[in-house]
């Protein structure tokens, strides 16, 4: 491909990019909050699980692959970095749940 063909090709690419033909179409969001997660605060699914699993250290180790003390130490170190601010639109998941999702 010589230089003139290359420049012509680049012009076509620039025009196509300008009019948005090269960008992938954006998907419309179906939900702001998925219906499954809308009731997470009322049902307390994670909090009930977390409270029960901390009572049995063997069961905790099976699920988290670390001791309760190790989990608490890790949580203490990373809590400021993974805690999200609550807004008027929705409340974030707690740091324990965020870490649990990352570990599992």
N, C-alpha and C positions, 0 to 999 in steps of 0.2 A: 504494500500500500504506500503510495507516494504521499508527499506532504500535503498536496491540495485535497486529496481524498480524505486524508486524516483530519484536516481543518474543517472540511464540509461535514464530516461525521460528528466532530465535536460541536459544531453549530447546531446540528439536529438534536444532539443529546441535551444541549443547554436549553433549547426551546422546549423540548419535551419535559425537562425538569421544571422549567418556569411555569408551565401550565399544569403541573402536578401529575403528569402521566407516569412518572417513574416512582412515585410514592405509593406504598401499599395503602389500600383503602382502610380507613379506621372503622373498627367495629363499634356499633352502638352498644352501650352498656345495657344489659338486661335489668340488672338490679343495682341499687345503691348499696344495700345490704341484702345478702341472699336470705330467703325466708328461713332456711335452716338455722342461720346465725342470729336472726332477729330475737329469738327467745333465749339466747344463751345466758343472759343475766338472770332472767326469771327462773330458768330451770336449774341453774348452777351445776351443769354437768361436770365441768372441769373442777370446780371448787370442791364438790362432793368427792370426786375421784381423788383429788390431791390430798384432801384431809384424811381419807381412808387409807391411802397407800403409805402415807408417812407414819402410820401406826405400826406397820409391819416392815422392819428393815430388810428382810429377805425378799419380800415382794417388791419393795422399792428398788432394790439392787437388780432384780430381774428385769424390771421395766426401764430403769434409767442407766444401768451399767455402771453405777457409782453409788457410794454410800450416801446417806442423808447428810452427813457432815461435809463431804466433798461437794455435794450439790449446793448446800448452804454457803460454803466458801466461794464457790464459783458464782453463785447468785449475788453475793455481796460485792464481788469485784466488777461484775458486768451490769448490775442493775441500772446505774446512771446512763449507760449507753443504749440500753434496750427499752427503757421506759418511755412511752409515748405520752404526749400531752392530750388531755381530754378536751374535746371541742363541743360546740353546740350541736353539731351534726350527728356525732356518734361517739361512744366511749371506746377506748382502745382495750385490747386484751391485756391482762396483767403480765408483769415481767416473768412470773413463774410459768404461766401458760406459754409465753413466747419461747422461753428456754426449753420447756418440755417439747414443744413442736420442733425445735431445732435439733434436740438430742435424738428424738425418736424418728 
